[in-house]
């Protein structure tokens, strides 16, 4: 199972949240995974995403409601809301997915499951949430966590510190500015 497929599974679970009480979330999670050959790391990703959204639902919904100008959260399309809940959780609370990647994946899910207007709507709301998170010091625009994370293999090799040059998952040698800088992110300027 790919990370994209695991994200779709997490999306399905988040979509089903309004239909289930807190008591049966474990059952819901297990029923989705039962009978499927899902590698342990993907199971952990799905579990972390789903329960992370469930734990932080009030805060995530509060931000979505605030930035959904003219829309009550209860009137949003269920698919759009589930996509935004998943990505807003990642933006605010998870270091597993860079901010831009989370928004891009959300837009793709909105394109696949929503209406013609969904991708632009989802992108706009999540862009505002990301901008606020960046301004509040949650994560920089690139999505690399500011805090040191000893659970990150690249950081663990460096003694719990970020490897030199910043977050390696943000390097892009196809980017001309980074290619000129030898594959490193250019200095802000």
C-alpha positions as CSV (number, residue, x, y, z in Angstrom):
1,X,0.0,0.0,0.0
2,X,1.4,3.4,-0.9
3,X,1.3,6.5,1.2
4,X,-1.4,7.9,-1.1
5,X,-3.6,4.9,-0.6
6,X,-3.0,5.1,3.2
7,X,-4.1,8.8,3.0
8,X,-7.3,7.7,1.2
9,X,-8.0,5.2,4.0
10,X,-7.4,7.9,6.6
11,X,-9.7,10.2,4.6
12,X,-12.4,7.5,4.6
13,X,-12.2,7.2,8.3
14,X,-12.3,11.0,8.9
15,X,-15.3,11.2,6.6
16,X,-17.1,8.7,8.8
17,X,-16.4,10.5,12.1
18,X,-19.8,12.3,12.2
19,X,-21.6,9.0,12.0
20,X,-19.8,7.4,15.0
21,X,-19.4,8.1,18.6
22,X,-16.0,8.1,20.4
23,X,-16.8,4.6,21.8
24,X,-16.6,2.9,18.5
25,X,-13.7,4.7,16.8
26,X,-11.3,1.7,17.6
27,X,-13.9,-0.6,16.0
28,X,-14.2,1.6,13.0
29,X,-10.4,1.7,12.6
30,X,-10.0,-2.1,12.9
31,X,-13.0,-2.8,10.5
32,X,-11.3,-0.7,7.8
33,X,-8.0,-2.5,8.2
34,X,-9.4,-6.0,8.7
35,X,-8.8,-8.4,5.9
36,X,-6.4,-6.1,4.1
37,X,-2.7,-6.6,3.7
38,X,-1.6,-3.2,5.1
39,X,2.1,-2.9,6.1
40,X,2.6,-1.9,9.8
41,X,4.1,1.5,8.9
42,X,1.0,2.4,6.8
43,X,-1.3,1.1,9.6
44,X,0.5,3.4,12.0
45,X,0.2,6.4,9.6
46,X,-3.6,5.8,9.1
47,X,-4.1,5.3,12.9
48,X,-2.1,8.4,13.7
49,X,-3.9,10.5,11.2
50,X,-7.4,9.3,12.1
51,X,-7.0,9.5,15.9
52,X,-5.1,12.8,15.6
53,X,-8.0,14.3,13.8
54,X,-10.5,12.8,16.2
55,X,-8.5,14.2,19.3
56,X,-8.2,17.6,17.8
57,X,-11.5,17.9,16.0
58,X,-12.8,20.9,17.9
59,X,-9.7,23.0,17.2
60,X,-9.5,21.9,13.6
61,X,-13.2,22.6,13.0
62,X,-12.9,25.9,14.7
63,X,-10.2,27.0,12.2
64,X,-12.1,25.6,9.2
65,X,-15.2,27.4,10.3
66,X,-13.3,30.7,10.8
67,X,-11.8,30.6,7.4
68,X,-14.9,29.3,5.6
69,X,-16.3,32.8,5.3
70,X,-20.0,32.7,4.6
71,X,-20.3,28.9,5.2
72,X,-21.4,27.2,8.4
73,X,-19.3,24.1,9.0
74,X,-22.5,21.9,9.0
75,X,-23.3,23.1,5.5
76,X,-20.0,22.2,3.9
77,X,-19.9,19.1,1.7
78,X,-18.9,16.1,3.8
79,X,-16.0,15.2,1.4
80,X,-14.6,18.8,1.5
81,X,-14.9,18.9,5.3
82,X,-13.1,15.5,5.7
83,X,-10.3,16.5,3.4
84,X,-9.8,19.8,5.2
85,X,-9.9,18.1,8.6
86,X,-7.2,15.7,7.6
87,X,-4.9,18.3,6.1
88,X,-5.6,20.9,8.8
89,X,-4.6,18.3,11.4
90,X,-1.4,17.6,9.5
91,X,-0.6,21.3,9.2
92,X,-1.1,22.0,12.9
93,X,-0.1,18.9,14.7
94,X,1.8,16.4,12.6
95,X,5.4,16.4,11.5
96,X,4.8,13.3,9.3
97,X,3.8,15.4,6.2
98,X,5.2,18.7,5.0
99,X,2.7,21.5,4.8
100,X,2.8,21.9,1.0
101,X,2.5,18.2,0.5
102,X,-0.5,18.0,2.8
103,X,-2.3,20.8,0.9
104,X,-1.4,19.3,-2.5
105,X,-2.7,15.8,-1.4
106,X,-5.9,17.4,0.0
107,X,-6.5,19.2,-3.3
108,X,-6.1,15.9,-5.1
109,X,-8.5,14.2,-2.8
110,X,-11.0,17.1,-3.2
111,X,-10.6,16.7,-7.0
112,X,-11.3,13.0,-6.8
113,X,-14.2,13.0,-4.3
114,X,-15.6,16.5,-4.4
115,X,-17.3,18.8,-6.8
116,X,-15.7,20.9,-9.5
117,X,-15.4,23.8,-7.0
118,X,-13.9,21.6,-4.2
119,X,-10.2,21.8,-5.2
120,X,-10.1,25.6,-5.2
121,X,-12.2,25.9,-2.0
122,X,-10.1,23.4,-0.1
123,X,-6.9,25.0,-1.3
124,X,-8.0,28.4,-0.2
125,X,-9.1,27.4,3.3
126,X,-6.0,25.3,3.9
127,X,-3.7,28.0,2.6
128,X,-5.2,30.4,5.2
129,X,-4.7,27.8,7.9
130,X,-1.1,27.2,6.9
131,X,-0.4,30.9,6.8
132,X,-1.8,31.3,10.3
133,X,0.2,28.3,11.5
134,X,3.4,29.7,10.0
135,X,2.8,33.1,11.6
136,X,2.1,31.5,14.9
137,X,5.4,29.5,14.7
138,X,3.7,26.1,14.3
139,X,5.7,25.1,11.2
140,X,7.6,27.1,8.6
141,X,6.1,27.4,5.1
142,X,8.1,24.4,3.8
143,X,6.6,22.1,6.4
144,X,9.8,21.1,8.1
145,X,9.2,21.0,11.9
146,X,11.1,23.6,13.8
147,X,11.4,21.4,16.9
148,X,14.0,18.7,17.0
149,X,12.5,15.2,16.6
150,X,14.6,12.3,17.8
151,X,12.1,9.9,16.2
152,X,13.1,11.2,12.8
153,X,15.7,8.8,11.4
154,X,17.7,11.6,9.7
155,X,17.7,13.6,13.0
156,X,18.4,10.6,15.1
157,X,21.6,10.0,13.1
158,X,22.6,13.6,13.9
159,X,22.1,13.1,17.6
160,X,18.5,14.3,17.6
161,X,19.3,17.5,15.8
162,X,18.2,18.5,12.3
163,X,20.7,17.4,9.7
164,X,22.9,20.1,8.3
165,X,21.1,22.0,5.5
166,X,17.7,21.8,7.1
167,X,14.9,19.3,6.4
168,X,16.1,16.9,3.7
169,X,12.6,16.1,2.5
170,X,12.3,19.7,1.2
171,X,15.3,19.6,-1.0
172,X,14.5,19.6,-4.7
173,X,17.3,19.5,-7.2
174,X,14.8,20.0,-10.0
175,X,14.3,23.5,-8.6
176,X,16.7,25.8,-10.5
177,X,17.4,28.0,-7.4
178,X,18.3,24.9,-5.4
179,X,20.3,23.4,-8.2
180,X,22.4,26.6,-8.4
181,X,23.0,26.2,-4.7
182,X,24.2,22.6,-5.1
183,X,20.9,21.0,-4.1
184,X,20.5,23.1,-1.0
185,X,17.8,25.6,-0.3
186,X,18.9,29.1,-1.2
187,X,19.3,31.5,1.6
188,X,16.2,33.6,2.3
189,X,16.4,36.9,0.7
